[in-house]
Amino acid sequence: MHVLIIPSWYPSQPGDPFGSFFREQALAIQRAGCKVGVLAPRLVSLLSPLSSFKASRSVQIEVDEGIPTYRQASMNWTPRLWHANARRIESLGWQIYQEYCKKHGCPDIIHVHSTIMSGVVAKTILERDGVPFVVSEHSSAYARGQVPQAGKEIVRYVAEKASGKFAVSTPFCRLLEKTLNFPNNSYICLPNMVDQAFLEEPMSFREGQQKRFLHVSMLDKNKNVQLILHAFCDAFLGNMNISLTIGGDGPERSELISLAKELEIEPQINFLGRLDRDEVRKEMAQADAFLLSSNYETFGIVVVEATAMGLPVVATRCGGPEDVIREQTGLLVPKGDVSAYAAAMKEVIIGGGRWSAESLRSICKAEYGPDAITARWLDLYDDIVSRTACHKTTT
């Protein structure tokens, strides 16, 4: 089967964490025996002059571990005009699709990752070339009120033509149905897969009194890392046997560093800055538990990665983690509740033995491993392509 993936964002190189789960899924589908290609059209913000100048109007082609990846960029002259942007992406995507097909042939099915904005490309290909498509939604922009009415119109316009509508967690499915005015159960939950590297990395078997919490994220307001710092202060202030490592960078980093000083927990906190995927695994291998404190997550891939590394997780009830975290894998607490979060942190330290690293990895592999998730997608692709072929035959 020939699968063409069209993401709305994509890594600029293999180590880039931006959209890394899209790339990892493409590679997993290829390893399962499918022919796979990627189209990555994008609009470059005028707020980034250097990137704008570098934006190329010619198709850039690379082969990423055997996957032909076609890119083309254009400057975003009308950032607030969603319909105009959609038309520009549609034109850009159709151009690189034609170039792709000249060398690799037409795909059997298209998989769109996040409808905004590249979903319009798949709809155009369906109308002009008859190739069916599915959409997987990932973006937290819906929950954060960042999708205006024009954007919702575009998403619905595309999704109505999709052969399957999916989202990465059950709460996110229900949110999309409400936001886009689709009937209940229009979206089906099919989660992200964990990268195989997290299932193969040696796990931590740390012993003794020294215990280490880990948090990794883009440090912005939605991640609400202040909650972790306040809870850590309440639970472990002055206990030098307990430490917290924070990986990642973002607009809140300087404020978080200042808060750690204010709370007098600075000697127990280590801010690492931005980490690549390999570095995240290395840090998880040295941790005893993982912390997530977001206000909203569509899925929370880092939670699954931590579970794959054998770490129990303390997470807020913020959407996606509610599908992942249960008694066997960690603890869920209400959003913004410092006391509850501090109590959960104490529990994973005091009662850490109830979560076996081997058991956590086994659970993760069975539910989110590449083989498990890829098998589900391949069954769906087969069903859709078969139905499409039957429809063409009868008409």
C-alpha distance (Angstrom), angle and dihedral (degrees) to the residues before:
residue distance angle dihedral
M1 . . .
H2 3.79 . .
V3 3.83 112.6 .
L4 3.79 122.0 -173.2
I5 3.81 116.0 -162.4
I6 3.81 120.5 -154.2
P7 3.82 112.1 -174.5
S8 3.78 125.5 -175.6
W9 3.80 88.4 -135.9
Y10 3.79 130.9 14.5
P11 3.82 139.7 -178.4
S12 3.79 114.7 -85.5
Q13 3.82 88.5 -145.2
P14 3.83 136.5 2.1
G15 3.83 95.5 -89.5
D16 3.80 94.9 47.6
P17 3.85 109.9 112.5
F18 3.83 91.7 -156.6
G19 3.81 103.3 107.7
S20 3.80 91.9 -12.9
F21 3.82 92.0 146.5
F22 3.83 89.8 60.9
R23 3.79 90.2 54.8
E24 3.80 92.8 44.6
Q25 3.80 91.2 52.9
A26 3.81 91.2 48.8
L27 3.80 90.0 53.1
A28 3.81 92.1 46.8
I29 3.80 92.0 51.9
Q30 3.78 89.5 49.1
R31 3.81 91.3 50.7
A32 3.81 88.3 52.4
G33 3.82 88.3 64.2
C34 3.79 103.3 -93.0
K35 3.77 126.6 130.3
V36 3.81 104.3 -119.1
G37 3.79 135.0 -169.7
V38 3.81 134.2 173.0
L39 3.80 130.0 -144.0
A40 3.80 113.7 -165.4
P41 3.81 113.2 -179.8
R42 3.79 114.4 170.3
L43 3.78 143.1 176.6
V44 3.80 116.2 -131.5
S45 3.80 118.1 -139.8
L46 3.79 118.4 -116.7
L47 3.82 86.0 -140.6
S48 3.81 87.4 74.0
P49 3.82 102.0 60.4
L50 3.80 96.0 180.0
S51 3.80 92.6 51.1
S52 3.78 89.3 44.8
F53 3.78 91.9 55.2
K54 3.79 90.7 48.0
A55 3.81 93.1 49.7
S56 3.79 105.9 120.4
R57 3.75 126.7 -146.0
S58 3.78 91.6 -158.2
V59 3.79 125.4 82.5
Q60 3.80 113.4 -98.2
I61 3.81 114.1 -151.3
E62 3.78 127.3 -165.3
V63 3.79 134.9 162.8
D64 3.78 111.5 -132.6
E65 3.82 110.1 -166.1
G66 3.78 88.7 -35.5
I67 3.81 96.6 -41.9
P68 3.82 114.2 117.5
T69 3.79 106.7 -134.6
Y70 3.80 118.7 -165.8
R71 3.80 118.1 -163.9
Q72 3.75 134.2 -179.6
A73 3.79 129.5 170.0
S74 3.76 134.9 -162.2
M75 3.78 131.2 -178.4
N76 3.79 115.4 -100.5
W77 3.79 101.3 -124.6
T78 3.82 94.3 170.6
P79 3.84 107.1 39.7
R80 3.80 94.8 167.5
L81 3.80 96.7 45.0
W82 3.80 103.3 85.5
H83 3.80 97.4 -179.4
A84 3.81 91.5 49.6
N85 3.79 90.0 49.4
A86 3.79 90.6 49.6
R87 3.81 90.9 52.8
R88 3.81 90.6 49.5
I89 3.83 92.6 50.3
E90 3.80 89.9 44.6
S91 3.81 91.4 55.3
L92 3.80 92.9 43.2
G93 3.79 92.8 48.5
W94 3.80 94.2 47.5
Q95 3.81 90.0 53.1
I96 3.79 94.7 53.2
Y97 3.82 91.1 41.6
Q98 3.81 89.5 59.0
E99 3.81 90.5 49.0
Y100 3.79 90.3 48.8
C101 3.81 93.9 50.2
K102 3.81 92.8 50.4
K103 3.80 89.4 65.5
H104 3.81 105.2 24.9
G105 3.81 105.1 26.9
C106 3.79 128.7 -122.6
P107 3.81 117.7 -48.2
D108 3.79 124.5 -120.1
I109 3.80 93.0 -136.4
I110 3.80 139.4 3.6
H111 3.80 124.7 -138.2
V112 3.82 114.8 -157.2
H113 3.78 116.7 -159.7
S114 3.82 108.7 -155.3
T115 3.79 113.2 -6.7
I116 3.81 96.0 -131.7
M117 3.04 107.0 112.8
S118 3.79 113.1 -21.6
G119 3.79 96.0 53.1
V120 3.80 89.7 86.2
V121 3.82 88.7 64.4
A122 3.81 91.6 59.9
K123 3.79 91.9 47.4
T124 3.81 90.5 52.4
I125 3.82 91.4 49.3
L126 3.82 89.9 50.3
E127 3.80 91.4 52.0
R128 3.81 95.6 44.5
D129 3.80 102.9 31.7
G130 3.80 104.9 20.0
V131 3.81 96.0 -123.0
P132 3.86 111.7 149.8
F133 3.79 120.5 -133.7
V134 3.79 142.3 -163.2
V135 3.80 127.5 -153.5
S136 3.79 128.1 -141.3
E137 3.79 115.5 -166.1
H138 3.80 119.9 -147.8
S139 3.81 108.6 150.3
S140 3.81 122.4 114.7
A141 3.82 88.7 -157.7
Y142 3.82 90.6 98.4
A143 3.80 93.9 58.0
R144 3.79 92.4 42.3
G145 3.81 93.5 55.3
Q146 3.79 93.4 -115.4
V147 3.80 97.7 126.5
P148 3.82 111.8 83.9
Q149 3.77 123.7 -154.3
A150 3.81 91.7 -91.4
G151 3.79 89.9 55.8
K152 3.80 92.1 48.9
E153 3.80 89.6 51.3
I154 3.81 90.4 54.2
V155 3.81 93.0 48.1
R156 3.79 93.0 48.9
Y157 3.82 91.2 44.4
V158 3.82 88.9 56.8
A159 3.81 98.5 37.9
E160 3.81 93.0 53.6
K161 3.82 88.6 64.6
A162 3.81 96.3 44.6
S163 3.80 119.8 109.8
G164 3.79 88.6 -141.2
K165 3.81 135.7 14.1
F166 3.81 117.8 -153.4
A167 3.78 138.4 171.6
V168 3.77 131.1 -170.8
S169 3.82 99.5 -115.7
T170 3.79 138.7 24.8
P171 3.83 95.4 -117.6
F172 3.79 89.0 50.2
C173 3.83 91.2 52.1
R174 3.79 90.6 55.1
L175 3.82 91.8 45.9
L176 3.81 92.2 52.1
E177 3.80 92.3 49.4
K178 3.78 90.8 52.2
T179 3.80 95.1 42.3
L180 3.81 95.5 46.5
N181 3.81 96.2 36.2
F182 3.80 96.1 -118.0
P183 3.83 122.0 150.0
N184 3.80 118.7 -96.1
N185 3.81 114.7 -77.4
S186 3.80 93.2 19.1
Y187 3.81 88.3 126.5
I188 3.80 121.5 56.7
C189 3.79 122.5 -150.4
L190 3.79 114.0 -118.6
P191 3.81 111.5 158.4
N192 3.76 132.0 -144.3
M193 3.78 117.2 -93.4
V194 3.77 124.5 -119.8
D195 3.78 115.9 -116.9
Q196 3.81 111.4 -102.9
A197 3.81 89.7 -126.8
F198 3.82 89.8 69.6
L199 3.81 90.0 54.7
E200 3.80 91.6 50.7
E201 3.81 101.4 42.4
P202 3.84 112.3 105.6
M203 3.80 108.8 -101.1
S204 3.78 129.3 -127.8
F205 3.79 118.4 -97.6
R206 3.79 96.4 176.5
E207 3.78 117.2 172.5
G208 3.78 134.8 -174.3
Q209 3.78 133.8 46.9
Q210 3.81 97.3 -55.5
K211 3.80 109.0 98.9
R212 3.78 127.7 -179.0
F213 3.81 130.2 -160.7
L214 3.79 120.1 -160.2
H215 3.80 133.4 -157.0
V216 3.81 124.6 178.3
S217 3.81 125.4 -179.0
M218 3.76 148.2 111.7
L219 3.80 97.1 -73.2
D220 3.80 101.1 -126.5
K221 3.80 134.7 129.2
N222 3.80 93.5 -89.4
K223 3.83 91.3 59.5
N224 3.83 88.6 56.1
V225 3.81 94.7 -158.7
Q226 3.81 88.2 168.6
L227 3.80 85.7 77.6
I228 3.80 90.3 59.7
L229 3.80 93.0 48.6
H230 3.80 93.5 49.4
A231 3.81 91.9 46.2
F232 3.80 91.8 46.7
C233 3.81 89.2 51.6
D234 3.81 92.0 50.5
A235 3.79 93.0 48.3
F236 3.81 106.5 34.2
L237 3.82 112.3 15.0
G238 3.80 107.9 153.5
N239 3.81 95.1 4.2
M240 3.79 100.2 124.7
N241 3.80 90.9 -172.7
I242 3.80 88.5 71.1
S243 3.82 121.7 64.8
L244 3.79 137.9 173.1
T245 3.80 125.3 -145.4
I246 3.81 118.4 -162.5
G247 3.79 118.3 -163.6
G248 3.77 125.2 -170.0
D249 3.76 140.4 51.6
G250 3.77 135.0 -116.3
P251 3.79 147.1 123.3
E252 3.81 94.1 -58.9
R253 3.80 97.9 52.4
S254 3.80 98.6 96.7
E255 3.81 91.6 46.4
L256 3.81 90.6 50.2
I257 3.79 91.5 51.3
S258 3.82 89.1 50.8
L259 3.80 91.0 48.3
A260 3.80 91.7 52.2
K261 3.81 88.9 54.9
E262 3.80 91.8 46.4
L263 3.81 91.5 51.2
E264 3.81 90.1 47.4
I265 3.81 92.5 -125.3
E266 3.81 94.8 111.2
P267 3.86 93.9 112.1
Q268 3.81 89.1 58.1
I269 3.82 96.6 47.1
N270 3.80 128.2 80.1
F271 3.82 119.3 -168.1
L272 3.81 109.0 -160.3
G273 3.80 103.1 -179.9
R274 3.78 123.7 -140.5
L275 3.81 116.8 -6.4
D276 3.78 130.3 -162.8
R277 3.80 121.2 -138.9
D278 3.80 94.8 -91.6
E279 3.79 90.9 50.2
V280 3.81 91.8 49.9
R281 3.81 89.9 56.1
K282 3.79 91.8 48.5
E283 3.80 91.4 51.3
M284 3.81 92.1 47.8
A285 3.79 89.2 51.7
Q286 3.81 88.3 59.8
A287 3.83 96.8 46.2
D288 3.80 134.2 89.6
A289 3.82 98.8 -155.3
F290 3.79 139.5 3.5
L291 3.81 126.8 -129.7
L292 3.80 130.1 -152.9
S293 3.80 121.1 178.6
S294 3.82 105.3 169.6
N295 3.77 126.6 150.7
Y296 3.81 88.9 -141.8
E297 3.80 137.2 4.6
T298 3.79 126.5 174.2
F299 3.80 88.7 -154.0
G300 3.80 115.6 -28.1
I301 3.82 104.3 -134.4
V302 3.80 90.7 -169.8
V303 3.82 89.1 63.8
V304 3.79 90.8 57.7
E305 3.80 90.6 44.7
A306 3.81 90.2 53.6
T307 3.79 90.6 49.3
A308 3.80 89.4 50.8
M309 3.81 87.3 54.7
G310 3.79 90.8 54.5
L311 3.82 96.8 -105.9
P312 3.80 124.1 140.3
V313 3.80 110.6 -130.8
V314 3.79 133.1 -139.6
A315 3.81 107.6 -158.8
T316 3.77 138.5 166.9
R317 3.79 120.2 -116.1
C318 3.77 92.0 -104.2
G319 3.81 105.3 138.2
G320 3.79 118.3 -87.7
P321 3.83 98.2 41.8
E322 3.80 88.9 60.2
D323 3.82 87.4 71.6
V324 3.81 92.6 48.2
I325 3.79 108.3 36.3
R326 3.78 119.7 70.4
E327 3.80 136.4 140.7
Q328 3.81 92.7 -69.4
T329 3.81 94.8 52.2
G330 3.81 108.5 32.1
L331 3.78 146.6 -64.0
L332 3.81 133.7 -57.6
V333 3.80 122.1 -152.2
P334 3.81 133.9 -178.3
K335 3.80 117.1 -87.4
G336 3.79 114.0 -93.9
D337 3.84 95.5 6.6
V338 3.81 105.2 135.0
S339 3.81 95.4 -178.0
A340 3.80 93.8 49.8
Y341 3.80 91.2 46.3
A342 3.81 92.3 49.8
A343 3.81 90.5 49.7
A344 3.81 91.2 50.5
M345 3.81 91.2 49.9
K346 3.80 89.7 52.9
E347 3.78 90.5 48.4
V348 3.80 95.2 54.5
I349 3.80 90.0 49.2
I350 3.80 97.5 44.7
G351 3.80 96.2 37.1
G352 3.78 98.8 30.0
G353 3.78 91.3 128.0
R354 3.80 90.9 73.6
W355 3.83 88.9 71.5
S356 3.78 111.5 65.5
A357 3.81 113.5 -156.9
E358 3.79 91.1 -141.0
S359 3.81 91.6 50.3
L360 3.80 92.6 48.9
R361 3.79 91.5 51.1
S362 3.81 91.4 47.1
I363 3.81 91.9 51.9
C364 3.80 91.3 48.3
K365 3.80 93.9 48.2
A366 3.81 92.7 50.3
E367 3.80 94.5 48.4
Y368 3.81 105.9 28.5
G369 3.78 106.5 16.2
P370 3.81 117.9 124.9
D371 3.80 92.8 -110.1
A372 3.81 93.0 51.7
I373 3.81 96.8 46.8
T374 3.80 95.1 38.8
A375 3.81 91.3 53.0
R376 3.80 89.7 55.7
W377 3.80 92.3 49.8
L378 3.79 93.4 47.1
D379 3.81 91.0 52.7
L380 3.79 89.5 51.3
Y381 3.80 93.2 47.2
D382 3.82 91.1 49.8
D383 3.78 92.2 49.9
I384 3.81 94.1 48.4
V385 3.81 94.7 45.2
S386 3.83 90.8 47.8
R387 3.79 92.3 49.9
T388 3.80 91.3 46.8
A389 3.81 91.2 50.6
C390 3.81 91.5 49.3
H391 3.80 90.5 49.3
K392 3.80 91.7 51.3
T393 3.81 90.8 48.8
T394 3.80 94.3 51.0
T395 3.78 93.3 46.2
